[in-house]
Amino acid sequence: MDDLTQELGNARWRKSTLSGDDGSDCVEIAGLSGGRQAVRDSKDRNGPALILTPGQWTTFVNSIKNGDFD
């Protein structure tokens, strides 16, 4: 098992407050070493996670706030 896989397995995941109440738009995030953030679909917890550097995370959050994904 590589370090990232182990870190993801031990990560403290939390559901986004922006996720839909009906569970259809569920996103979870977890802080990782080096300021990285992991993002995953809470309906597929064993599925892939998107790993973002601190700069990518800032761009991602700003894009959400700007409505770029609406």
DSSP file (Angstrom, degrees, kcal/mol; ACC not computed):
  #  RESIDUE AA STRUCTURE BP1 BP2  ACC     N-H-->O    O-->H-N    N-H-->O    O-->H-N    TCO  KAPPA ALPHA  PHI   PSI    X-CA   Y-CA   Z-CA
    1    1 A M              0   0    0      0, 0.0     2,-0.1     0, 0.0     0, 0.0   0.000 360.0 360.0 360.0 130.1    0.0    0.0    0.0
    2    2 A D     >  -     0   0    0      1,-0.1     4,-2.1     4,-0.0     5,-0.2  -0.338 360.0-103.6 -81.5 169.4    1.5    3.4   -0.9
    3    3 A D  H  > S+     0   0    0      1,-0.2     4,-2.6     2,-0.2     5,-0.2   0.875 118.7  50.5 -61.1 -41.5    1.5    6.4    1.4
    4    4 A L  H  > S+     0   0    0      2,-0.2     4,-2.7     1,-0.2    -1,-0.2   0.914 109.6  50.4 -66.0 -42.4   -1.3    8.2   -0.3
    5    5 A T  H  > S+     0   0    0      1,-0.2     4,-1.9     2,-0.2    -1,-0.2   0.912 113.3  46.4 -60.6 -42.7   -3.6    5.2   -0.2
    6    6 A Q  H  X S+     0   0    0     -4,-2.1     4,-1.5     2,-0.2    -2,-0.2   0.909 111.7  51.0 -66.0 -42.3   -2.9    4.7    3.5
    7    7 A E  H  X S+     0   0    0     -4,-2.6     4,-0.6     1,-0.2    -2,-0.2   0.902 110.3  49.3 -63.0 -40.9   -3.4    8.4    4.2
    8    8 A L  H >< S+     0   0    0     -4,-2.7     3,-0.6     1,-0.2    -1,-0.2   0.885 108.7  53.7 -64.7 -38.0   -6.8    8.3    2.4
    9    9 A G  H 3< S+     0   0    0     -4,-1.9    -1,-0.2     1,-0.2    -2,-0.2   0.796 115.5  39.3 -66.1 -28.9   -7.8    5.3    4.4
   10   10 A N  H 3< S+     0   0    0     -4,-1.5    -1,-0.2    -3,-0.2    -2,-0.2   0.416  91.5 122.8 -98.7  -0.8   -7.0    7.1    7.7
   11   11 A A    <<  -     0   0    0     -3,-0.6     2,-1.0    -4,-0.6    21,-0.1  -0.226  65.6-124.8 -66.6 150.7   -8.4   10.4    6.6
   12   12 A R        -     0   0    0     19,-0.3    19,-0.4     2,-0.0     2,-0.2  -0.835  34.0-160.4 -95.3  98.4  -11.2   12.2    8.5
   13   13 A W        -     0   0    0     -2,-1.0     2,-0.4    17,-0.1    17,-0.2  -0.551   9.6-172.4 -82.8 142.7  -13.8   12.8    5.9
   14   14 A R  E     -A   29   0A   0     15,-2.4    15,-2.8    -2,-0.2     2,-0.3  -0.996  24.7-115.7-136.8 145.0  -16.5   15.4    6.3
   15   15 A K  E     -A   28   0A   0     -2,-0.4    13,-0.3    13,-0.2     2,-0.1  -0.553  35.2-110.4 -79.7 138.0  -19.6   16.1    4.2
   16   16 A S    >   -     0   0    0     11,-3.0     3,-1.4    -2,-0.3    11,-0.2  -0.394  13.1-135.6 -64.9 139.9  -19.8   19.4    2.5
   17   17 A T  T 3  S+     0   0    0      1,-0.2    -1,-0.1    -2,-0.1    -2,-0.0   0.644 105.7  62.7 -69.6 -13.3  -22.4   21.8    3.8
   18   18 A L  T 3  S+     0   0    0      9,-0.1    -1,-0.2     2,-0.1     3,-0.1   0.471  77.9 114.0 -89.7  -2.6  -23.2   22.5    0.2
   19   19 A S  S <  S-     0   0    0     -3,-1.4     7,-0.2     8,-0.2    -4,-0.0  -0.375  78.1 -97.0 -68.2 148.2  -24.3   18.9   -0.5
   20   20 A G    >   -     0   0    0      5,-0.5     3,-1.2     1,-0.1     5,-0.1  -0.322  21.2-129.5 -66.6 146.7  -28.0   18.4   -1.3
   21   21 A D  T 3  S+     0   0    0      1,-0.2    -1,-0.1     2,-0.1    -2,-0.1   0.779 106.3  59.4 -66.3 -27.7  -30.3   17.3    1.5
   22   22 A D  T 3  S-     0   0    0      1,-0.1    -1,-0.2     3,-0.0     4,-0.1   0.489 113.1-115.6 -83.5  -0.8  -31.7   14.5   -0.5
   23   23 A G  S X  S+     0   0    0     -3,-1.2     3,-0.6     2,-0.1    -2,-0.1   0.509  86.2 113.5  84.8   3.7  -28.3   12.9   -0.9
   24   24 A S  T 3  S+     0   0    0      1,-0.2    -3,-0.1    19,-0.0    19,-0.1   0.730  81.6  37.1 -82.5 -20.7  -28.1   13.3   -4.6
   25   25 A D  T 3  S+     0   0    0     -5,-0.1     2,-0.5     2,-0.1    -5,-0.5  -0.357  81.1 159.7-124.4  52.1  -25.2   15.8   -4.6
   26   26 A C    <   +     0   0    0     -3,-0.6    16,-1.0    -7,-0.2    17,-0.4  -0.645  10.0 173.4 -87.4 126.4  -23.1   14.5   -1.8
   27   27 A V  E     - B   0  41A   0     -2,-0.5   -11,-3.0    14,-0.2     2,-0.4  -0.987  10.2-165.5-128.8 139.0  -19.5   15.5   -1.6
   28   28 A E  E     -AB  15  40A   0     12,-2.5    12,-2.3    -2,-0.4     2,-0.3  -0.940   4.3-164.6-121.8 148.2  -17.0   14.7    1.2
   29   29 A I  E     -AB  14  39A   0    -15,-2.8   -15,-2.4    -2,-0.4     2,-0.3  -0.928   4.5-170.7-129.3 156.1  -13.6   16.3    1.8
   30   30 A A  E     - B   0  38A   0      8,-1.8     8,-2.8    -2,-0.3     2,-0.3  -0.985  23.7-124.5-146.0 134.2  -10.6   15.4    3.9
   31   31 A G  E     - B   0  37A   0    -19,-0.4   -19,-0.3    -2,-0.3     2,-0.2  -0.596  32.8-170.8 -76.2 138.4   -7.5   17.3    4.7
   32   32 A L    >   -     0   0    0      4,-3.1     3,-1.0    -2,-0.3     4,-0.2  -0.704  32.9 -69.3-121.8 174.2   -4.2   15.6    3.8
   33   33 A S  G >  S+     0   0    0      1,-0.2     3,-1.3    -2,-0.2    -1,-0.2  -0.214 115.0  30.7 -60.8 154.1   -0.6   16.2    4.5
   34   34 A G  G 3  S-     0   0    0      1,-0.3    -1,-0.2    -3,-0.1     3,-0.1   0.654 131.3 -71.5  71.8  15.1    1.1   19.1    2.8
   35   35 A G  G <  S+     0   0    0     -3,-1.0    -1,-0.3     1,-0.2    -2,-0.2   0.545  92.2 147.4  78.3   6.0   -2.1   21.1    2.8
   36   36 A R    <   -     0   0    0     -3,-1.3    -4,-3.1    -4,-0.2     2,-0.4  -0.348  36.4-146.4 -72.7 157.3   -3.7   18.9    0.1
   37   37 A Q  E     -BC  31  52A   0     15,-2.3    15,-3.2    -6,-0.2     2,-0.4  -0.979   1.8-150.4-124.9 139.2   -7.4   18.2    0.1
   38   38 A A  E     -BC  30  51A   0     -8,-2.8    -8,-1.8    -2,-0.4     2,-0.4  -0.892  11.7-167.3-106.6 140.1   -9.1   15.0   -1.0
   39   39 A V  E     +BC  29  50A   0     11,-2.2    11,-3.1    -2,-0.4     2,-0.3  -0.988  13.8 164.0-127.7 135.1  -12.7   15.2   -2.5
   40   40 A R  E     -B   28   0A   0    -12,-2.3   -12,-2.5    -2,-0.4     2,-0.6  -0.962  43.6-100.2-146.2 164.3  -14.9   12.2   -3.1
   41   41 A D  E >   -B   27   0A   0      7,-0.5     3,-1.8     3,-0.3     6,-0.3  -0.773  28.3-148.0 -83.1 120.2  -18.5   11.2   -3.8
   42   42 A S  G >  S+     0   0    0    -16,-1.0     3,-0.5    -2,-0.6    -1,-0.1   0.701  96.5  61.4 -68.1 -16.9  -20.0   10.1   -0.5
   43   43 A K  G 3  S+     0   0    0    -17,-0.4    -1,-0.3     1,-0.3     2,-0.1   0.603 111.3  39.8 -81.2 -10.8  -22.2    7.6   -2.3
   44   44 A D  G X   +     0   0    0     -3,-1.8     3,-2.2     1,-0.1    -3,-0.3  -0.537  67.7 163.6-134.9  66.3  -19.1    5.8   -3.5
   45   45 A R  T <  S+     0   0    0     -3,-0.5    -1,-0.1     1,-0.3    -3,-0.1   0.690  78.9  49.8 -64.3 -19.6  -16.7    5.9   -0.6
   46   46 A N  T 3  S+     0   0    0     -3,-0.1    -1,-0.3    -4,-0.0     3,-0.1   0.418  97.5  93.0 -95.6   0.2  -14.6    3.2   -2.1
   47   47 A G  S <  S-     0   0    0     -3,-2.2    -3,-0.0    -6,-0.3     0, 0.0  -0.030  90.2 -57.0 -80.7-170.8  -14.4    5.0   -5.4
   48   48 A P        -     0   0    0      0, 0.0    -7,-0.5     0, 0.0     2,-0.4  -0.263  45.2-147.2 -70.8 155.2  -11.7    7.4   -6.6
   49   49 A A        -     0   0    0     -9,-0.1     2,-0.5    -3,-0.1    -9,-0.2  -0.964  13.0-130.4-120.2 141.2  -10.8   10.6   -4.7
   50   50 A L  E     -C   39   0A   0    -11,-3.1   -11,-2.2    -2,-0.4     2,-0.6  -0.815  21.6-153.0 -89.5 124.9   -9.7   13.8   -6.3
   51   51 A I  E     -C   38   0A   0     -2,-0.5     2,-0.4   -13,-0.2   -13,-0.2  -0.892  13.7-170.6-105.2 122.5   -6.5   15.1   -4.7
   52   52 A L  E     -C   37   0A   0    -15,-3.2   -15,-2.3    -2,-0.6    -2,-0.0  -0.920  18.5-132.5-117.7 137.2   -5.9   18.8   -4.9
   53   53 A T     >  -     0   0    0     -2,-0.4     4,-2.8   -17,-0.2     5,-0.2  -0.299  42.0 -96.5 -70.5 167.2   -2.9   20.9   -4.0
   54   54 A P  H  > S+     0   0    0      0, 0.0     4,-2.1     0, 0.0     5,-0.1   0.907 127.3  47.3 -55.3 -42.3   -3.5   24.0   -1.8
   55   55 A G  H  > S+     0   0    0      2,-0.2     4,-2.1     1,-0.2     5,-0.2   0.905 112.6  48.3 -65.6 -41.9   -3.5   26.2   -4.9
   56   56 A Q  H  > S+     0   0    0      2,-0.2     4,-2.7     1,-0.2    -1,-0.2   0.887 109.5  53.9 -64.9 -38.3   -5.9   23.9   -6.8
   57   57 A W  H  X S+     0   0    0     -4,-2.8     4,-2.9     2,-0.2     5,-0.2   0.926 108.2  49.3 -61.5 -45.7   -8.1   23.7   -3.8
   58   58 A T  H  X S+     0   0    0     -4,-2.1     4,-2.4     1,-0.2    -1,-0.2   0.920 112.8  46.9 -60.3 -44.8   -8.4   27.5   -3.7
   59   59 A T  H  X S+     0   0    0     -4,-2.1     4,-2.2     2,-0.2    -2,-0.2   0.913 112.6  50.5 -62.7 -43.2   -9.2   27.6   -7.4
   60   60 A F  H  X S+     0   0    0     -4,-2.7     4,-2.0     2,-0.2    -2,-0.2   0.935 112.3  45.5 -60.3 -49.7  -11.8   24.9   -7.0
   61   61 A V  H  X S+     0   0    0     -4,-2.9     4,-2.5     1,-0.2    -2,-0.2   0.915 113.3  50.0 -63.5 -43.7  -13.5   26.6   -4.0
   62   62 A N  H  X S+     0   0    0     -4,-2.4     4,-2.0    -5,-0.2    -1,-0.2   0.878 108.8  53.0 -62.6 -37.2  -13.5   30.0   -5.8
   63   63 A S  H  <>S+     0   0    0     -4,-2.2     5,-2.5     2,-0.2     6,-0.4   0.886 109.0  49.1 -64.9 -39.1  -15.0   28.3   -8.9
   64   64 A I  H ><5S+     0   0    0     -4,-2.0     3,-1.5     1,-0.2    -2,-0.2   0.944 111.4  49.2 -63.6 -47.4  -17.8   26.8   -6.8
   65   65 A K  H 3<5S+     0   0    0     -4,-2.5    -2,-0.2     1,-0.3    -1,-0.2   0.836 109.8  52.3 -61.3 -33.5  -18.5   30.2   -5.3
   66   66 A N  T 3<5S-     0   0    0     -4,-2.0    -1,-0.3    -5,-0.2    -2,-0.2   0.510 114.8-117.0 -80.8  -5.0  -18.5   31.9   -8.7
   67   67 A G  T X 5 +     0   0    0     -3,-1.5     3,-1.4    -4,-0.4    -3,-0.2   0.691  66.3 144.4  78.7  19.0  -21.1   29.3  -10.0
   68   68 A D  T 3 <S+     0   0    0     -5,-2.5    -4,-0.2     1,-0.3    -5,-0.1   0.702  73.7  44.5 -64.4 -19.8  -18.7   27.9  -12.6
   69   69 A F  T 3         0   0    0     -6,-0.4    -1,-0.3    -5,-0.2    -5,-0.1   0.350 360.0 360.0-106.9   5.2  -20.1   24.4  -12.1
   70   70 A D    <         0   0    0     -3,-1.4    -1,-0.2    -6,-0.1    -2,-0.1   0.487 360.0 360.0 -74.0 360.0  -23.8   25.3  -12.0
